[in-house]
Amino acid sequence: MTVMTALFKADDEPGRQCALERLDVLDTAPEPEFDKITNLVRAVFDVPIAAVSLIDRDRQWFKSVQGLETTETPRRVAFCNHTIRSQDILRIEDASVHPWFSDNPLVTGPPGIRSYIGAPLVTADGYAIGSLCAIDRRPRVFSDEQARVLASFADLVMNQLELRKMASVDLLTGLATRRAFAEAMDTAITESDRTGRPVSLICLDLDRFKAINDTFGHQTGDAVLVAVGDTVGAGCRDIGFAGRIGGEELAVLLVGTEPDDAAAFAEGLRRRIEVQTLDDHPQLVITASFGVAPRQPGMTAKAWMAAADAALYRAKHEGRNRVVSALTETAAR
């Protein structure tokens, strides 16, 4: 059986990887919407293992998995790495005698895979980013009807992935939403506590934004937000994570960046913003104030955000269009 997708692209691995990364789902926490689907698959197919598998560059990562303790495997041993290579539902009756899998360590050792059925997860633009699969430890034949059911469940997974992406992206600026940014902060805190790597939070607020809306109208205000969002997003594309956390307030997470470097990075953003102009209003002056807060050991997300907000407030109080660090409490400009 084939999953019908007119634009299926089987031979564009860079494009496939980009499609996966656009969903911004790798290494995220378990979510009940996906766990419900894998639990249903396990029950409907009467199998011990079911998973939403995403194929990254060198690994298979499970957004949801039932019946296994691991969260990922090497890509080279993943059954689902074969599933993504065509639109067909992949069905394996007995992996121990199959030419592709008989010597696979997932077959010869734990978890002892024998039978498998997988439906590719295909994006709207035709890239197979992973699969929804059901796995048994005994040989068995999966029917055409079961293949159709699994394809329907795979559609549900893709719908959920797209909805998740929409909920995590601010529609105006293209940056992360407040909720998605908060999740990123929690992840940064966990990693910092585990590895000791420095992390810094930058909050920035557009100066006199209400006056811009009142004078030029909300359409112009939106154009300012889009322009600043583009600048911030481009500035931290390779080294940070940016979000819109309020009406005219944006934020950036920098992982592995020392406090002085974080303040210098914020200063670079400040300078790029102040030279921006809008084609329709070239006389409009656009500036932003910045608060930088390196995270201190044991600091909660709430306390960390409060420290950045306090530094931002001080930047506003001292004249706007400047960077203030919560660590030094002195203007970086």
N, C-alpha and C positions, 0 to 999 in steps of 0.2 A: 504494500500500500504506500502511496505517495502523499506527502503534505503539499497541497497545491499552492505554489507561490510563483507567479509569473516572472518575477525579477530575480529568482534565485541565483546567487553568485558563489560558485563553488571554488573558484581559483584565485580569489583576491584576499589573501591572508592579511595584508596590512589594513585593507578596508574592513575586514571582519573584526580585527582587533580594535580598530577605532570605534566600530559600532558597539562592541562590548563595553568599551571604556566610556562611551557617551551615556550609557545607562547609569554609571556611577554607583554600581551595586557591589563590586568586589570587596570582600573583607568587611562587609557590614554585618551587624548583629542579626540573629534570627528574628523573623517576623511571622506573626501568626497567619497572615494571609497565605504565605507559601507553605507553612507547615500543615495547614488544613488540606491543601491539595495533595501533598505527599502522603498524608495519613489516609486520604480517600483512595489514592492509587494503591496503597498497600492493602487496604481492605477490599477494594473491588477486584483486584487481581490476585488476592490471596497469596501475597509474597512477603518475605521477611524484610525486604529492603526496597525503598523507593527514594528517589532523589531528584532535586532540581540541580543539574550540573552545569556549570559555566566553564568553558574552555578558555583559559588564559594562555599567555605565551608559552609557558613551560609547565603548567599545572592544570589540573582539574580541581575547581573549587566548588563546594556545595553551598548554595544559598539555603537549601533545606535538605536534610537527609534523615531518614528513619531507618533504624536497624544497623547503623554503623556509628562508631564513636569518633571517627576521623572527620575533619572538615575539608581535607584536600588530599589529592594523590598526584604523583608525577603525570604529566600529560601523556607521556609515551606508553603508559600502561592502561590508560582510560578507555573503556569501551565506548564512551560517549565521544571520544575523539574520532571514531569511525562514523558515528551517527551524523556528525555535522558535515560530512563530506558529500552528502546527497540529500535530496528531498524525501527519500524513502524512509519508512519506518524500518529500523534495523531489528531483526529478530534472530536470536541465536538459540537453537534448541539444546545443544550440549557443547559448551565451550571447551570441554576437555578433549574433544575430538575435532574441533574446528581449526582449520589451518591458520587463522589469524590469532587465535587465543589459547591454543592448547598448552603453550609454554609460558603464558602470562602469569606473573607472580600472584595476581588476584584470583587466579584459577587454581594454581598448584599449591598456594598457601591461603591464609585467611584473606578474605571471608569465604573462600571456596565457591566462587561463582560458577554456576553451571548453565543456567538459562537467563536470557536478557531480552528485554524489549525496550527500545528507545525511540522517542519522537523528537526530531530536531526543533529547537526554539528559534524561529526565523523572524527577524525584524521586518518592519514594513518595507525597507529598502533591499531586502533579499539576502541578508547575512545570517547564517546559522551561528549563533553565539554559544550554544550549548544544547542540552537536551533534558527532557523529562523521561526518567527511566524507571522500570520495575525489574527487580532482580530476584532470582530464586537460587537456592542451593541444591536443587534437584533438576535433572533434565525435564523439559516440558515443551509443548508446542503451544505458541500463542496464536489465537485465531485472527481472522480478518476483522471480526467484530471487535475483538479486544484492541486491535491496532487502531480502529476508528475511534474507540473510546479514549485511548491514550492520546491520539491527535487532538481530540476535543479538550482534554485536560491541558495539553501543551499550549493550546490557544489561550486558555484561561491564565496560564503562567505568563505568557507574553503580554496579555492585557494588564496583568497586575504589575509587571515590570514597567510598562509604559505609564500607568497611573502613578506608580511610585516615583518615576522620574519627573512627571509633571508636578507632583506635590513637593518635590525637593528643589525646583528651579523657579526663581522669581521671574514672572512673565515679562516684566518691563526691562530689567537690567540683564537678565540671563545669568545672574549670580545665584548662589544657593539661597534658599529661604531661611527664615529664622530657625525653623525646626531642624532643617538639615545642618545648619551651622552649629546649633547646639549639640547635635549628635557628633559632629566632627570635633567639637571641643572635648566631649567626653572621651572620644577615642584618643585624642592627643594627650589627655591627662593620664589615661591608662598606660599608653606607650611611654610617656615621660617617667612615670613611677617605676615602670619595669626596666627601662634602659638607662635612665638618668640623662637623656638628651634634653637640651634646653628647648623650651617652647615659649613663644611670645604671642600676645594678642594685641592687635591694633584696632582701635575704634576710630572712625572718622565721621564727621558730621558736616554737611554742606553749610557754609556760612550764609546767614540772612536768606535762607531758602524761602521762608514765608513771604518776604518782600519780593522775591522773584516771581512767585505765583501771583501775588496781588498786583504787581506792576505789569507783568507780561502775559499772565494767564497760565492755567494749569498745563496746557499743551507744551508751552515753553519749559515749564518746570519739569515735565516728563522728559523733554529732550535733554535737559541738563543732567538728569539722573542717568539717562542712557549713556551720555557721553562720559560721565565720570565712572559709571559702571564698566564701560569698555576700557577705560584707562586703568582702573584698578585690576580688572580681570586679566588684562594683557600683562600688567606689571608683575603679577604673582603666578602666572600660569605654570611655571616650572618649579617654583620654590614655595608656594603657599596655597591657601584655600580661602576664597573670598565669598562673602555673603551679604545680603541686604537684611539687616536685623531690625530696621524701623523705617519710617517714612522716608527720611533723607539721611539715615545713618547706615553706614556700611562697616564691615569688619573683615579683618584678615588674620588668619592663623599662619604663623611661621614655625615650622618644626626643624630643629637642629640649627637654629640661628641664635647666636649669642646676643645678649641685650643691646650692646652698642650697635651691632649690625642691624638689629631690628629697628632701632631708632633711625639709623641712616637710611634704611629701606623706606620707612615712613616719610622721611624728608624728601627722598626721591619722588615718591608719589605726590607729595604736596607740591613740589615744583612743577611736575607735569600737569597737574590739575590747574594751577594758576595761569598757565599759558594757553589753556584751551579756549576756543571761541566757538560760537554757533554761527553757522552761515546766515541764518535769518536775523540774528541779533549780534553782530560783531562787536558792539559796544558793551555787551553784558560781561561783567567781571565775575568769574567763577573761582571760588576758593573754598578750602575745607580746613577744619581744625582736627588735630590728631592727638589721641592718647595712646601711649604704648605701655603695656604691662607684661613684663617677663613673669612667667609663673614661678612662684616660690614653692618649695617642697611642702606637700600637705594641703595646698590651696585648693579649695573646691571650685567648681565651675562658676558658681554664684559669686564667690569672693573674687575670683579672677576677673570676671566681667565688671564687678564693682570697682576694682582697682583701675581698669582701663577707662571706665566711665568717669572716675574722679580725675584722672589725668586729662581726659578730653574736656571736662568742665573747666579745669584750670587753663587749658589752652584757649578756650572761649573767653574766659574772664580776663586773660592777659592781653587780649587784643585780636584773637582769631588768626587764621591762616598761619598756624605754627604747630610744632610738634612738641609735646611734653611727655616725658617718661615717668611712669609711676615709681620706678626704681630710684631715680635721681631727684625727681621732683624739680627739675630745672628744664628750661626750654632748650630744645636741641637746636634751635635756630639761632 
